[in-house]
Amino acid sequence: MHGSVIQGTVNVDHQGFRTHLEIESDEDEDKIAHLIKCAKGGCFAEKLIVQPVPLEGTVTVNGKNLEI
């Protein structure tokens, strides 16, 4: 993160992300691997990182659109 919130110059750069999942279970490892694969396939946050898409946003203040 760099810049200033007060001056309106704040910005952030990402160098990468790392996740760690720790599971304790008596289930078969193949079932656990399948569950994790399905969860990762349906994770919006992870997909936005590995397959970036355009992001559109709007802001409404007191019922009126605010252009930023």
Secondary structure, DSSP 8 states (H G I E B T S, - for coil): -BS-TTTT--B--------------SS-HHHHHHHHHHHHHT-HHHHHHHS--------EETTEE---
